[in-house]
Amino acid sequence: MLAVSIVVIIASLASHPVIRTFRDNRLGEAAENVRIVLAGSRLQAVDRDEDWQFRYEPGGTHYVRVPWTQSATTSAANSSGGRMSGTLSEGIQFSAGGEAASGELSPEVLSGLPDESELSGLSWSAPVVFFPDGTSTSAFFEITDQYSGAREVTVRDLTGAVAVKRPSMTVRK
């Protein structure tokens, strides 16, 4: 009985760091997937010689990668090459933060995406636009989980490079 009690106590002490590590890895994986989609948006712009945009749902889980211009949207809708939508894992979302939603996307932009009807009524972030020369608009947003974990996602305008990191800790006096 004593041995079982000791094993239970040791297991309960060890479980908290293991659970925290699992949550942290899950959040990091979601942020890395978003980084890959953003980097893919830059590649679409360079390869297709047209502007592409990435938008996300502030306070929600959805994101899209679509051409920026209407004519590019129409031609891409026919081939659907490069256009995509996705969602973050359950319990993970884009931070609502200070980012004001810029409104809904037009039905033409969402046309042909697999979850088009679900995406049509959502409010979206301002676009992160990637240009054919490899540059982009600058962007900063966070991906968070329900356990107060977060990852910062940054897009640099001059290079279009995308970085993901843990939020920096500020020292308070």
C-alpha positions in Angstrom: 0.0 0.0 0.0 2.8 2.4 0.9 4.6 1.6 -2.4 1.4 2.4 -4.4 1.0 5.7 -2.5 4.6 6.7 -3.3 4.1 5.8 -7.0 0.9 7.9 -7.1 2.5 10.9 -5.5 5.5 10.7 -7.9 3.2 10.4 -10.9 1.1 13.3 -9.8 4.2 15.5 -9.4 5.6 14.5 -12.8 2.3 14.9 -14.7 2.2 18.7 -14.5 5.4 19.4 -16.4 4.5 16.7 -18.9 1.0 18.2 -19.5 2.5 21.7 -19.8 5.1 20.5 -22.3 2.3 18.8 -24.4 0.3 22.0 -24.4 3.3 24.1 -25.4 4.2 21.7 -28.2 0.6 21.8 -29.5 0.6 25.6 -29.6 4.0 25.7 -31.2 2.9 23.3 -33.9 -0.2 25.4 -34.7 1.9 28.5 -34.9 4.4 26.7 -37.2 1.6 25.6 -39.5 0.5 29.3 -39.8 4.1 30.3 -40.5 4.2 27.7 -43.3 1.0 29.1 -44.8 2.3 32.6 -44.7 5.6 31.6 -46.3 3.5 29.8 -48.9 1.7 33.0 -49.6 5.0 34.7 -50.3 5.9 31.9 -52.7 2.6 32.1 -54.5 3.1 35.8 -55.1 6.7 35.3 -56.4 5.8 32.2 -58.6 2.6 33.6 -60.0 3.8 37.2 -60.4 0.7 38.6 -58.6 -0.2 39.9 -55.1 -1.5 37.3 -52.6 -3.1 37.9 -49.2 -3.3 36.1 -45.9 -6.2 36.9 -43.5 -7.2 35.4 -40.2 -10.2 35.7 -38.0 -9.3 37.8 -34.9 -10.6 35.9 -31.8 -11.3 32.9 -34.0 -9.7 29.9 -35.6 -10.1 30.4 -39.4 -7.5 31.7 -42.0 -7.4 32.1 -45.7 -4.8 32.5 -48.4 -6.2 34.0 -51.7 -5.0 36.3 -54.5 -5.2 40.0 -53.7 -6.7 41.3 -56.9 -10.2 40.5 -58.2 -8.9 39.4 -61.7 -6.4 37.1 -60.0 -9.1 35.8 -57.7 -11.3 34.9 -60.7 -8.5 33.1 -62.6 -7.4 31.3 -59.4 -10.9 30.3 -58.6 -11.0 28.4 -61.8 -7.8 26.5 -61.2 -7.9 26.8 -57.3 -4.1 26.5 -57.3 -2.6 28.0 -54.2 -5.9 29.2 -52.7 -6.6 27.7 -49.4 -8.4 28.0 -46.1 -7.8 26.3 -42.8 -8.5 26.3 -39.1 -6.4 26.1 -36.0 -6.7 23.1 -33.6 -9.4 23.0 -31.0 -8.6 25.3 -28.1 -6.2 27.5 -30.1 -7.1 30.8 -31.7 -5.8 34.0 -33.2 -5.7 36.6 -30.6 -8.3 39.4 -30.9 -5.7 41.7 -29.3 -5.6 45.3 -30.6 -6.3 44.2 -34.1 -9.6 45.5 -35.3 -11.4 43.2 -37.8 -11.6 44.8 -41.2 -14.9 43.2 -42.2 -16.1 40.3 -44.3 -14.5 39.1 -47.5 -16.5 39.2 -50.7 -18.1 36.0 -52.0 -15.8 36.1 -55.1 -12.7 35.9 -52.9 -14.1 32.9 -51.0 -15.6 31.2 -54.1 -14.4 27.6 -54.6 -12.9 27.2 -51.1 -14.1 24.0 -49.5 -15.6 25.7 -46.4 -16.9 28.8 -48.4 -20.3 29.0 -46.7 -18.7 28.8 -43.2 -16.2 31.6 -44.0 -18.6 34.0 -45.7 -20.1 35.5 -42.5 -16.8 36.0 -40.5 -15.0 39.2 -39.7 -11.4 39.1 -41.0 -8.1 40.8 -40.1 -6.5 43.4 -42.3 -4.7 41.6 -45.1 -1.1 40.6 -45.0 -0.2 41.2 -48.6 2.7 39.5 -50.3 4.1 41.0 -53.5 5.9 39.4 -56.5 9.2 41.0 -55.6 9.2 39.0 -52.3 8.3 41.9 -50.1 5.1 42.2 -48.1 3.1 44.4 -45.8 4.3 44.1 -42.2 2.2 42.2 -39.7 2.2 41.1 -36.1 -0.3 38.9 -34.3 -0.5 36.3 -31.7 -1.8 32.7 -31.6 -3.1 31.8 -28.1 -4.5 28.8 -26.3 -7.0 28.5 -23.4 -4.2 28.0 -20.9 -2.7 31.5 -21.5 0.1 30.2 -23.8 0.9 32.4 -26.8 3.2 32.6 -29.8 4.0 35.8 -31.7 3.9 35.7 -35.5 5.8 38.5 -37.3 6.0 39.3 -41.0 8.8 41.6 -42.1 7.8 44.0 -44.9 11.2 44.3 -46.6 11.9 40.6 -47.0 8.5 39.0 -46.5 10.1 36.7 -43.9 7.9 35.1 -41.3 9.0 34.4 -37.7 7.3 32.7 -34.8 8.5 33.1 -31.2 7.4 32.9 -27.6 6.3 36.3 -26.3 9.0 38.3 -24.7 8.7 38.6 -20.9 8.7 42.2 -19.7 10.3 43.0 -16.4 7.9 45.0 -14.2 9.1 47.2 -11.4 
